[in-house]
């Protein structure tokens, strides 16, 4: 899968939003372990700052 960074830091070690070559978005963020939700084993929950989503929207990438 090819990822194109849409918004995030330049170092690659902070929350970011990517566009995939499959026409979907991928989110990099803190992996949440103790979230209290029952989710399938093939899925994960990540936490990203609201300001990152706002920036992605204001930049027109979401």
PyMOL Python script that loads the backbone (N, CA, C, O; Angstrom):
from pymol import cmd

cmd.read_pdbstr("""\
ATOM      1  N   UNK A   1       0.844  -1.167   0.000  1.00  0.00           N
ATOM      2  CA  UNK A   1       0.000   0.000   0.000  1.00  0.00           C
ATOM      3  C   UNK A   1       0.896   1.239   0.000  1.00  0.00           C
ATOM      4  O   UNK A   1       1.866   1.304   0.754  1.00  0.00           O
ATOM      5  N   UNK A   2       0.573   2.214  -0.840  1.00  0.00           N
ATOM      6  CA  UNK A   2       1.304   3.472  -0.879  1.00  0.00           C
ATOM      7  C   UNK A   2       0.557   4.505  -0.041  1.00  0.00           C
ATOM      8  O   UNK A   2      -0.658   4.656  -0.170  1.00  0.00           O
ATOM      9  N   UNK A   3       1.296   5.222   0.828  1.00  0.00           N
ATOM     10  CA  UNK A   3       0.724   6.271   1.664  1.00  0.00           C
ATOM     11  C   UNK A   3       1.293   7.621   1.241  1.00  0.00           C
ATOM     12  O   UNK A   3       2.498   7.762   1.031  1.00  0.00           O
ATOM     13  N   UNK A   4       0.411   8.609   1.120  1.00  0.00           N
ATOM     14  CA  UNK A   4       0.807   9.981   0.845  1.00  0.00           C
ATOM     15  C   UNK A   4       0.406  10.824   2.043  1.00  0.00           C
ATOM     16  O   UNK A   4      -0.776  10.917   2.376  1.00  0.00           O
ATOM     17  N   UNK A   5       1.405  11.447   2.702  1.00  0.00           N
ATOM     18  CA  UNK A   5       1.102  12.248   3.891  1.00  0.00           C
ATOM     19  C   UNK A   5       0.331  13.502   3.481  1.00  0.00           C
ATOM     20  O   UNK A   5       0.750  14.238   2.587  1.00  0.00           O
ATOM     21  N   UNK A   6      -0.792  13.730   4.143  1.00  0.00           N
ATOM     22  CA  UNK A   6      -1.618  14.905   3.878  1.00  0.00           C
ATOM     23  C   UNK A   6      -1.359  16.003   4.895  1.00  0.00           C
ATOM     24  O   UNK A   6      -1.288  17.179   4.539  1.00  0.00           O
ATOM     25  N   UNK A   7      -1.218  15.628   6.144  1.00  0.00           N
ATOM     26  CA  UNK A   7      -0.983  16.598   7.214  1.00  0.00           C
ATOM     27  C   UNK A   7      -0.357  15.865   8.391  1.00  0.00           C
ATOM     28  O   UNK A   7      -0.691  14.713   8.669  1.00  0.00           O
ATOM     29  N   UNK A   8       0.555  16.547   9.079  1.00  0.00           N
ATOM     30  CA  UNK A   8       1.253  15.976  10.225  1.00  0.00           C
ATOM     31  C   UNK A   8       2.633  16.588  10.316  1.00  0.00           C
ATOM     32  O   UNK A   8       2.962  17.509   9.568  1.00  0.00           O
ATOM     33  N   UNK A   9       3.439  16.079  11.228  1.00  0.00           N
ATOM     34  CA  UNK A   9       4.782  16.644  11.390  1.00  0.00           C
ATOM     35  C   UNK A   9       5.728  16.057  10.348  1.00  0.00           C
ATOM     36  O   UNK A   9       5.424  15.048   9.711  1.00  0.00           O
ATOM     37  N   UNK A  10       6.874  16.702  10.186  1.00  0.00           N
ATOM     38  CA  UNK A  10       7.845  16.257   9.189  1.00  0.00           C
ATOM     39  C   UNK A  10       8.681  15.071   9.654  1.00  0.00           C
ATOM     40  O   UNK A  10       9.227  14.341   8.826  1.00  0.00           O
ATOM     41  N   UNK A  11       8.787  14.870  10.953  1.00  0.00           N
ATOM     42  CA  UNK A  11       9.646  13.817  11.477  1.00  0.00           C
ATOM     43  C   UNK A  11       9.043  12.417  11.349  1.00  0.00           C
ATOM     44  O   UNK A  11       9.780  11.432  11.398  1.00  0.00           O
ATOM     45  N   UNK A  12       7.730  12.306  11.187  1.00  0.00           N
ATOM     46  CA  UNK A  12       7.094  10.998  11.046  1.00  0.00           C
ATOM     47  C   UNK A  12       6.807  10.289  12.347  1.00  0.00           C
ATOM     48  O   UNK A  12       6.346   9.147  12.334  1.00  0.00           O
ATOM     49  N   UNK A  13       7.068  10.935  13.477  1.00  0.00           N
ATOM     50  CA  UNK A  13       6.837  10.304  14.768  1.00  0.00           C
ATOM     51  C   UNK A  13       5.751  11.012  15.559  1.00  0.00           C
ATOM     52  O   UNK A  13       5.810  11.060  16.787  1.00  0.00           O
ATOM     53  N   UNK A  14       4.768  11.558  14.871  1.00  0.00           N
ATOM     54  CA  UNK A  14       3.664  12.231  15.550  1.00  0.00           C
ATOM     55  C   UNK A  14       2.376  11.954  14.764  1.00  0.00           C
ATOM     56  O   UNK A  14       2.434  11.444  13.645  1.00  0.00           O
ATOM     57  N   UNK A  15       1.237  12.280  15.332  1.00  0.00           N
ATOM     58  CA  UNK A  15      -0.018  12.031  14.630  1.00  0.00           C
ATOM     59  C   UNK A  15      -0.023  12.645  13.232  1.00  0.00           C
ATOM     60  O   UNK A  15       0.400  13.785  13.036  1.00  0.00           O
ATOM     61  N   UNK A  16      -0.508  11.872  12.270  1.00  0.00           N
ATOM     62  CA  UNK A  16      -0.549  12.312  10.871  1.00  0.00           C
ATOM     63  C   UNK A  16      -1.752  11.689  10.184  1.00  0.00           C
ATOM     64  O   UNK A  16      -2.320  10.703  10.653  1.00  0.00           O
ATOM     65  N   UNK A  17      -2.128  12.291   9.056  1.00  0.00           N
ATOM     66  CA  UNK A  17      -3.201  11.762   8.206  1.00  0.00           C
ATOM     67  C   UNK A  17      -2.593  11.488   6.836  1.00  0.00           C
ATOM     68  O   UNK A  17      -1.868  12.320   6.291  1.00  0.00           O
ATOM     69  N   UNK A  18      -2.892  10.316   6.285  1.00  0.00           N
ATOM     70  CA  UNK A  18      -2.378   9.894   4.993  1.00  0.00           C
ATOM     71  C   UNK A  18      -3.535   9.523   4.066  1.00  0.00           C
ATOM     72  O   UNK A  18      -4.610   9.132   4.523  1.00  0.00           O
ATOM     73  N   UNK A  19      -3.303   9.649   2.763  1.00  0.00           N
ATOM     74  CA  UNK A  19      -4.202   9.120   1.743  1.00  0.00           C
ATOM     75  C   UNK A  19      -3.551   7.859   1.205  1.00  0.00           C
ATOM     76  O   UNK A  19      -2.355   7.857   0.915  1.00  0.00           O
ATOM     77  N   UNK A  20      -4.320   6.784   1.066  1.00  0.00           N
ATOM     78  CA  UNK A  20      -3.772   5.538   0.528  1.00  0.00           C
ATOM     79  C   UNK A  20      -4.040   5.463  -0.972  1.00  0.00           C
ATOM     80  O   UNK A  20      -4.873   6.194  -1.509  1.00  0.00           O
ATOM     81  N   UNK A  21      -3.325   4.574  -1.625  1.00  0.00           N
ATOM     82  CA  UNK A  21      -3.558   4.355  -3.050  1.00  0.00           C
ATOM     83  C   UNK A  21      -4.819   3.509  -3.291  1.00  0.00           C
ATOM     84  O   UNK A  21      -5.128   3.167  -4.433  1.00  0.00           O
ATOM     85  N   UNK A  22      -5.536   3.177  -2.227  1.00  0.00           N
ATOM     86  CA  UNK A  22      -6.806   2.451  -2.335  1.00  0.00           C
ATOM     87  C   UNK A  22      -8.004   3.378  -2.173  1.00  0.00           C
ATOM     88  O   UNK A  22      -9.149   2.926  -2.122  1.00  0.00           O
ATOM     89  N   UNK A  23      -7.725   4.707  -2.091  1.00  0.00           N
ATOM     90  CA  UNK A  23      -8.803   5.668  -1.953  1.00  0.00           C
ATOM     91  C   UNK A  23      -9.366   5.758  -0.545  1.00  0.00           C
ATOM     92  O   UNK A  23     -10.532   6.106  -0.360  1.00  0.00           O
ATOM     93  N   UNK A  24      -8.543   5.447   0.447  1.00  0.00           N
ATOM     94  CA  UNK A  24      -8.962   5.528   1.842  1.00  0.00           C
ATOM     95  C   UNK A  24      -7.976   6.407   2.601  1.00  0.00           C
ATOM     96  O   UNK A  24      -6.919   6.758   2.076  1.00  0.00           O
ATOM     97  N   UNK A  25      -8.322   6.762   3.837  1.00  0.00           N
ATOM     98  CA  UNK A  25      -7.430   7.513   4.701  1.00  0.00           C
ATOM     99  C   UNK A  25      -6.799   6.569   5.716  1.00  0.00           C
ATOM    100  O   UNK A  25      -7.422   5.594   6.138  1.00  0.00           O
ATOM    101  N   UNK A  26      -5.571   6.859   6.104  1.00  0.00           N
ATOM    102  CA  UNK A  26      -4.899   6.138   7.184  1.00  0.00           C
ATOM    103  C   UNK A  26      -4.471   7.179   8.215  1.00  0.00           C
ATOM    104  O   UNK A  26      -3.997   8.258   7.860  1.00  0.00           O
ATOM    105  N   UNK A  27      -4.641   6.851   9.477  1.00  0.00           N
ATOM    106  CA  UNK A  27      -4.329   7.771  10.559  1.00  0.00           C
ATOM    107  C   UNK A  27      -3.213   7.197  11.422  1.00  0.00           C
ATOM    108  O   UNK A  27      -3.263   6.032  11.817  1.00  0.00           O
ATOM    109  N   UNK A  28      -2.218   8.005  11.709  1.00  0.00           N
ATOM    110  CA  UNK A  28      -1.150   7.643  12.631  1.00  0.00           C
ATOM    111  C   UNK A  28      -1.403   8.383  13.930  1.00  0.00           C
ATOM    112  O   UNK A  28      -1.565   9.603  13.940  1.00  0.00           O
ATOM    113  N   UNK A  29      -1.436   7.648  15.013  1.00  0.00           N
ATOM    114  CA  UNK A  29      -1.668   8.264  16.309  1.00  0.00           C
ATOM    115  C   UNK A  29      -1.293   7.300  17.422  1.00  0.00           C
ATOM    116  O   UNK A  29      -0.737   6.230  17.176  1.00  0.00           O
ATOM    117  N   UNK A  30      -1.599   7.687  18.621  1.00  0.00           N
ATOM    118  CA  UNK A  30      -1.308   6.852  19.779  1.00  0.00           C
ATOM    119  C   UNK A  30      -2.237   5.646  19.789  1.00  0.00           C
ATOM    120  O   UNK A  30      -3.457   5.798  19.729  1.00  0.00           O
ATOM    121  N   UNK A  31      -1.667   4.458  19.863  1.00  0.00           N
ATOM    122  CA  UNK A  31      -2.436   3.220  19.904  1.00  0.00           C
ATOM    123  C   UNK A  31      -3.142   3.117  21.251  1.00  0.00           C
ATOM    124  O   UNK A  31      -2.496   3.073  22.299  1.00  0.00           O
ATOM    125  N   UNK A  32      -4.465   3.079  21.216  1.00  0.00           N
ATOM    126  CA  UNK A  32      -5.246   2.987  22.454  1.00  0.00           C
ATOM    127  C   UNK A  32      -5.445   1.522  22.817  1.00  0.00           C
ATOM    128  O   UNK A  32      -5.907   0.724  22.001  1.00  0.00           O
ATOM    129  N   UNK A  33      -5.097   1.184  24.028  1.00  0.00           N
ATOM    130  CA  UNK A  33      -5.230  -0.200  24.485  1.00  0.00           C
ATOM    131  C   UNK A  33      -6.401  -0.337  25.453  1.00  0.00           C
ATOM    132  O   UNK A  33      -7.213  -1.252  25.318  1.00  0.00           O
ATOM    133  N   UNK A  34      -6.494   0.553  26.414  1.00  0.00           N
ATOM    134  CA  UNK A  34      -7.531   0.473  27.446  1.00  0.00           C
ATOM    135  C   UNK A  34      -8.694   1.395  27.094  1.00  0.00           C
ATOM    136  O   UNK A  34      -8.914   2.406  27.761  1.00  0.00           O
ATOM    137  N   UNK A  35      -9.439   1.047  26.044  1.00  0.00           N
ATOM    138  CA  UNK A  35     -10.539   1.893  25.578  1.00  0.00           C
ATOM    139  C   UNK A  35     -11.908   1.351  25.977  1.00  0.00           C
ATOM    140  O   UNK A  35     -12.907   2.056  25.831  1.00  0.00           O
ATOM    141  N   UNK A  36     -11.979   0.133  26.469  1.00  0.00           N
ATOM    142  CA  UNK A  36     -13.235  -0.427  26.942  1.00  0.00           C
ATOM    143  C   UNK A  36     -14.209  -0.837  25.845  1.00  0.00           C
ATOM    144  O   UNK A  36     -15.364  -1.149  26.135  1.00  0.00           O
ATOM    145  N   UNK A  37     -13.767  -0.843  24.601  1.00  0.00           N
ATOM    146  CA  UNK A  37     -14.638  -1.224  23.484  1.00  0.00           C
ATOM    147  C   UNK A  37     -14.297  -2.635  23.034  1.00  0.00           C
ATOM    148  O   UNK A  37     -13.151  -3.070  23.151  1.00  0.00           O
ATOM    149  N   UNK A  38     -15.283  -3.343  22.526  1.00  0.00           N
ATOM    150  CA  UNK A  38     -15.073  -4.678  21.977  1.00  0.00           C
ATOM    151  C   UNK A  38     -14.967  -4.535  20.460  1.00  0.00           C
ATOM    152  O   UNK A  38     -15.977  -4.408  19.768  1.00  0.00           O
ATOM    153  N   UNK A  39     -13.732  -4.558  19.950  1.00  0.00           N
ATOM    154  CA  UNK A  39     -13.521  -4.394  18.517  1.00  0.00           C
ATOM    155  C   UNK A  39     -12.861  -5.652  17.962  1.00  0.00           C
ATOM    156  O   UNK A  39     -12.192  -6.373  18.702  1.00  0.00           O
ATOM    157  N   UNK A  40     -13.040  -5.923  16.669  1.00  0.00           N
ATOM    158  CA  UNK A  40     -12.432  -7.107  16.060  1.00  0.00           C
ATOM    159  C   UNK A  40     -10.902  -7.084  16.171  1.00  0.00           C
ATOM    160  O   UNK A  40     -10.294  -6.016  16.231  1.00  0.00           O
ATOM    161  N   UNK A  41     -10.299  -8.251  16.198  1.00  0.00           N
ATOM    162  CA  UNK A  41      -8.854  -8.372  16.359  1.00  0.00           C
ATOM    163  C   UNK A  41      -8.078  -7.704  15.220  1.00  0.00           C
ATOM    164  O   UNK A  41      -6.941  -7.277  15.418  1.00  0.00           O
ATOM    165  N   UNK A  42      -8.679  -7.609  14.036  1.00  0.00           N
ATOM    166  CA  UNK A  42      -7.969  -7.015  12.890  1.00  0.00           C
ATOM    167  C   UNK A  42      -8.072  -5.488  12.860  1.00  0.00           C
ATOM    168  O   UNK A  42      -7.545  -4.859  11.942  1.00  0.00           O
ATOM    169  N   UNK A  43      -8.739  -4.881  13.843  1.00  0.00           N
ATOM    170  CA  UNK A  43      -8.873  -3.427  13.915  1.00  0.00           C
ATOM    171  C   UNK A  43      -8.119  -2.880  15.122  1.00  0.00           C
ATOM    172  O   UNK A  43      -7.786  -3.619  16.048  1.00  0.00           O
ATOM    173  N   UNK A  44      -7.857  -1.581  15.098  1.00  0.00           N
ATOM    174  CA  UNK A  44      -7.189  -0.915  16.211  1.00  0.00           C
ATOM    175  C   UNK A  44      -7.792   0.464  16.361  1.00  0.00           C
ATOM    176  O   UNK A  44      -8.314   1.033  15.403  1.00  0.00           O
ATOM    177  N   UNK A  45      -7.718   0.996  17.560  1.00  0.00           N
ATOM    178  CA  UNK A  45      -8.153   2.364  17.808  1.00  0.00           C
ATOM    179  C   UNK A  45      -6.913   3.214  18.026  1.00  0.00           C
ATOM    180  O   UNK A  45      -5.993   2.822  18.743  1.00  0.00           O
ATOM    181  N   UNK A  46      -6.902   4.390  17.392  1.00  0.00           N
ATOM    182  CA  UNK A  46      -5.807   5.334  17.593  1.00  0.00           C
ATOM    183  C   UNK A  46      -6.395   6.675  17.989  1.00  0.00           C
ATOM    184  O   UNK A  46      -7.532   7.003  17.648  1.00  0.00           O
ATOM    185  N   UNK A  47      -5.607   7.429  18.706  1.00  0.00           N
ATOM    186  CA  UNK A  47      -6.034   8.750  19.164  1.00  0.00           C
ATOM    187  C   UNK A  47      -5.212   9.801  18.428  1.00  0.00           C
ATOM    188  O   UNK A  47      -3.984   9.730  18.391  1.00  0.00           O
ATOM    189  N   UNK A  48      -5.907  10.783  17.838  1.00  0.00           N
ATOM    190  CA  UNK A  48      -5.227  11.882  17.169  1.00  0.00           C
ATOM    191  C   UNK A  48      -5.830  13.193  17.653  1.00  0.00           C
ATOM    192  O   UNK A  48      -7.013  13.236  17.991  1.00  0.00           O
ATOM    193  N   UNK A  49      -5.047  14.253  17.694  1.00  0.00           N
ATOM    194  CA  UNK A  49      -5.537  15.528  18.205  1.00  0.00           C
ATOM    195  C   UNK A  49      -6.616  16.146  17.308  1.00  0.00           C
ATOM    196  O   UNK A  49      -6.557  16.032  16.084  1.00  0.00           O
ATOM    197  N   UNK A  50      -7.584  16.791  17.922  1.00  0.00           N
ATOM    198  CA  UNK A  50      -8.638  17.489  17.185  1.00  0.00           C
ATOM    199  C   UNK A  50      -8.030  18.552  16.278  1.00  0.00           C
ATOM    200  O   UNK A  50      -8.510  18.763  15.164  1.00  0.00           O
ATOM    201  N   UNK A  51      -6.983  19.221  16.741  1.00  0.00           N
ATOM    202  CA  UNK A  51      -6.338  20.254  15.925  1.00  0.00           C
ATOM    203  C   UNK A  51      -5.798  19.695  14.613  1.00  0.00           C
ATOM    204  O   UNK A  51      -5.773  20.408  13.610  1.00  0.00           O
ATOM    205  N   UNK A  52      -5.362  18.430  14.599  1.00  0.00           N
ATOM    206  CA  UNK A  52      -4.885  17.817  13.362  1.00  0.00           C
ATOM    207  C   UNK A  52      -6.026  17.643  12.368  1.00  0.00           C
ATOM    208  O   UNK A  52      -5.853  17.894  11.175  1.00  0.00           O
ATOM    209  N   UNK A  53      -7.182  17.218  12.844  1.00  0.00           N
ATOM    210  CA  UNK A  53      -8.356  17.095  11.975  1.00  0.00           C
ATOM    211  C   UNK A  53      -8.770  18.468  11.456  1.00  0.00           C
ATOM    212  O   UNK A  53      -9.080  18.620  10.274  1.00  0.00           O
ATOM    213  N   UNK A  54      -8.775  19.471  12.340  1.00  0.00           N
ATOM    214  CA  UNK A  54      -9.121  20.835  11.909  1.00  0.00           C
ATOM    215  C   UNK A  54      -8.161  21.339  10.833  1.00  0.00           C
ATOM    216  O   UNK A  54      -8.589  21.963   9.862  1.00  0.00           O
ATOM    217  N   UNK A  55      -6.861  21.071  11.002  1.00  0.00           N
ATOM    218  CA  UNK A  55      -5.872  21.487  10.009  1.00  0.00           C
ATOM    219  C   UNK A  55      -6.116  20.764   8.690  1.00  0.00           C
ATOM    220  O   UNK A  55      -6.043  21.382   7.628  1.00  0.00           O
ATOM    221  N   UNK A  56      -6.401  19.478   8.740  1.00  0.00           N
ATOM    222  CA  UNK A  56      -6.662  18.718   7.523  1.00  0.00           C
ATOM    223  C   UNK A  56      -7.885  19.276   6.784  1.00  0.00           C
ATOM    224  O   UNK A  56      -7.888  19.355   5.555  1.00  0.00           O
ATOM    225  N   UNK A  57      -8.904  19.655   7.527  1.00  0.00           N
ATOM    226  CA  UNK A  57     -10.100  20.240   6.912  1.00  0.00           C
ATOM    227  C   UNK A  57      -9.786  21.623   6.339  1.00  0.00           C
ATOM    228  O   UNK A  57     -10.176  21.930   5.213  1.00  0.00           O
ATOM    229  N   UNK A  58      -9.084  22.460   7.109  1.00  0.00           N
ATOM    230  CA  UNK A  58      -8.778  23.806   6.610  1.00  0.00           C
ATOM    231  C   UNK A  58      -7.827  23.771   5.419  1.00  0.00           C
ATOM    232  O   UNK A  58      -7.870  24.659   4.567  1.00  0.00           O
ATOM    233  N   UNK A  59      -6.961  22.744   5.351  1.00  0.00           N
ATOM    234  CA  UNK A  59      -6.069  22.578   4.204  1.00  0.00           C
ATOM    235  C   UNK A  59      -6.772  21.949   3.010  1.00  0.00           C
ATOM    236  O   UNK A  59      -6.200  21.856   1.924  1.00  0.00           O
ATOM    237  N   UNK A  60      -8.023  21.514   3.214  1.00  0.00           N
ATOM    238  CA  UNK A  60      -8.794  20.921   2.123  1.00  0.00           C
ATOM    239  C   UNK A  60      -8.451  19.491   1.787  1.00  0.00           C
ATOM    240  O   UNK A  60      -8.779  19.017   0.699  1.00  0.00           O
ATOM    241  N   UNK A  61      -7.789  18.782   2.712  1.00  0.00           N
ATOM    242  CA  UNK A  61      -7.415  17.393   2.434  1.00  0.00           C
ATOM    243  C   UNK A  61      -8.408  16.380   3.011  1.00  0.00           C
ATOM    244  O   UNK A  61      -8.325  15.190   2.706  1.00  0.00           O
ATOM    245  N   UNK A  62      -9.336  16.841   3.832  1.00  0.00           N
ATOM    246  CA  UNK A  62     -10.416  15.984   4.351  1.00  0.00           C
ATOM    247  C   UNK A  62     -11.744  16.631   4.030  1.00  0.00           C
ATOM    248  O   UNK A  62     -12.794  16.087   4.371  1.00  0.00           O
TER     249      UNK A  62
END
""", "prot")
cmd.dss("prot")
cmd.show_as("cartoon", "prot")
cmd.util.cbc("prot")
cmd.orient("prot")
